[in-house]
Amino acid sequence: MRDRELVQRVKDATDLVALVGQAVKLRKQGSAWVGLCPFHGERTASFQVVGDRGFYHCFGCGKHGDAFTWLQEREGLTFPEALETLARQAGIELPAVRERNPAEVDLEARLRSALETAQAFYVAKLRESSKAMDYLKGRGLTETFIGEAGFGYAPDAWEALSSHLRRAGFSGELLEQTGLVARSERGTQIDFLRDRLTIPIHDARGRLIAFGGRAFGDAKPKYLNTRETALFSKGQVLFGFHRAKGQLREGALVVEGYFDVLQLQQEGIPGAVAPLGTALTEAHLQQLGRFTKRLVLSFDGDAAGLRAMEKALRMALPQGFDIRLLMLPDGEDPDTWCLKLGREGFHELIRNAPDWTSFVIARALEGRDVRRIPDRMAALRELAEYLVHLPATLERRELFASLAHQLQIPFQEFERAVKARASEPASAPTLETERAIQEVDPLLKPLLVLGGRPECMADLQALPPAWWEGLEGAPILQALLDAEGDASLLPEPVLAVLRRLQAAWAPKDEAELVPERIFLSLERAYVMRELQTLKRQMDEPVVQSDPALRDSVERRLAGLLERQRMLERRRRGGRIP
């Protein structure tokens, strides 16, 4: 049977009204079925399903398709996946399925069976752990939702799960392939998650593929995902997406953590998803883009959260997303704030979240003195990177005029800078490895080596960006921080530089890899650069002629000199090993 005939046979065997009716409340109207469109917000039904002709159409937003496009749009499936799903439901055997590698099919089935067995084990252990249950209830989660979300507990034992799985008939080789089991230093198999809350992770189709583990107390790392496998790649998966995808009509709320998503789900806030310990990736955005073009980003207000926000904007704006930013009070995150405000209060925050422009303007102007030409031009370059994505409207022109005034730059020059940025080709960093290594500032090389060590990542992310921005090799460090040390998320040229740097750092240099010493050197160099800049400012005619401005520069200069003396005392006082 030819491919086209097979596709048509599957299509003819599918009840489109029943398929769509699983997600949309439909009523009969003449020869069609009508309901509220699931692709855009509306109060009057403009969405129709014509079952006997096998298509749906919305007269409001123009969405149109058949059973296959419905699963692609609503479930995030590829066409082959949609075809396979509908064929299976109709009892039609596909040649492609028969031709699939039998060993691959068998491995996938055994992996899924092992994961499901592990989930049952974790859930049973949760009921035996008062510590775990008390923690969950202390976070405001109800008994009912704890069960619905699939929370579990990994016992504080080396082989509790692995022994259970082996007794259930799973081989040691398979256990390592699930990501649930690791090798100890002695070469024995041990449980990957121990003494942690477990949270099941699902793919877009709702199939269990991995687990997240939340530590208790001050144990590190606080959150840990099971290792990547044939079923699980964290850069490809959004936590909570399988539940949220049918609720994205009003947009997606992208948050940082498991509990943010789960608490919002319990409170009935639709469309919440989170990356799995990584920054938002291109794959995540493509997944969301099949369902919505409206994103609300709500990340932590610390340095790492702000960097993640900037990276998300750089990736999402070129893809045409309407982006709003939900900034919460210091020390709050979406799950705690939702508990305080309640469902309606938090929903109101989402609806009224401001667009991204105020955020990037504040970031571009932060720490810069627009009276200085270098600072003005640096702010302009940074703003142009984002503003280039605004549509050509009257509002855009008014915003440009306001910013040109703030930066003391002629409007025409401001507009030219944005247009010039638009004409620049978008490309990933291209680095010739040997040359790139030689050009990395010596201050950054030990930082990049430390970046290959997970235990150092939190300290690196806490460094003020001002200490290292502008140094040769800074984009490499930025890429490493954005990826949170996850090599799989780095562009290949960047990864090549890092690998060569880390390999070149001989064991004899380990004595130099003392984080406190490295950070001190970095801060001293930063203070020296700032002092030189301020001393040059003091000689500028505009400063000499303005007593208030001169006084301001002198105070900053005095503060930096005192800071320099303090750093020198730390270095000489033996506090640095």
Secondary structure as UniProt FT lines:
FT   HELIX           3..13
FT   HELIX           16..21
FT   TURN            22..23
FT   STRAND          27..29
FT   TURN            30..31
FT   STRAND          32..35
FT   STRAND          47..50
FT   HELIX           51..53
FT   STRAND          55..58
FT   TURN            59..61
FT   STRAND          64..65
FT   HELIX           67..75
FT   HELIX           79..90
FT   HELIX           95..99
FT   HELIX           102..126
FT   TURN            127..128
FT   HELIX           130..138
FT   TURN            139..140
FT   HELIX           143..149
FT   STRAND          152..154
FT   HELIX           160..167
FT   TURN            168..169
FT   HELIX           172..178
FT   STRAND          181..183
FT   TURN            185..186
FT   STRAND          189..191
FT   STRAND          196..202
FT   TURN            204..205
FT   STRAND          208..214
FT   TURN            217..218
FT   STRAND          223..225
FT   HELIX           234..236
FT   STRAND          238..239
FT   HELIX           241..244
FT   HELIX           245..247
FT   TURN            249..250
FT   STRAND          252..254
FT   HELIX           258..266
FT   TURN            267..268
FT   TURN            270..271
FT   STRAND          272..275
FT   HELIX           282..289
FT   TURN            290..291
FT   STRAND          294..297
FT   HELIX           303..316
FT   HELIX           317..319
FT   STRAND          322..325
FT   TURN            330..331
FT   HELIX           334..351
FT   HELIX           357..365
FT   TURN            366..367
FT   TURN            370..371
FT   HELIX           373..387
FT   TURN            388..389
FT   HELIX           394..406
FT   TURN            407..408
FT   HELIX           411..423
FT   HELIX           433..439
FT   TURN            442..444
FT   HELIX           445..450
FT   TURN            451..452
FT   HELIX           454..456
FT   HELIX           457..462
FT   HELIX           465..467
FT   TURN            468..470
FT   TURN            472..473
FT   HELIX           474..482
FT   TURN            483..485
FT   HELIX           487..489
FT   HELIX           492..504
FT   HELIX           507..512
FT   HELIX           515..538
FT   HELIX           541..544
FT   HELIX           547..572
FT   TURN            573..574
//
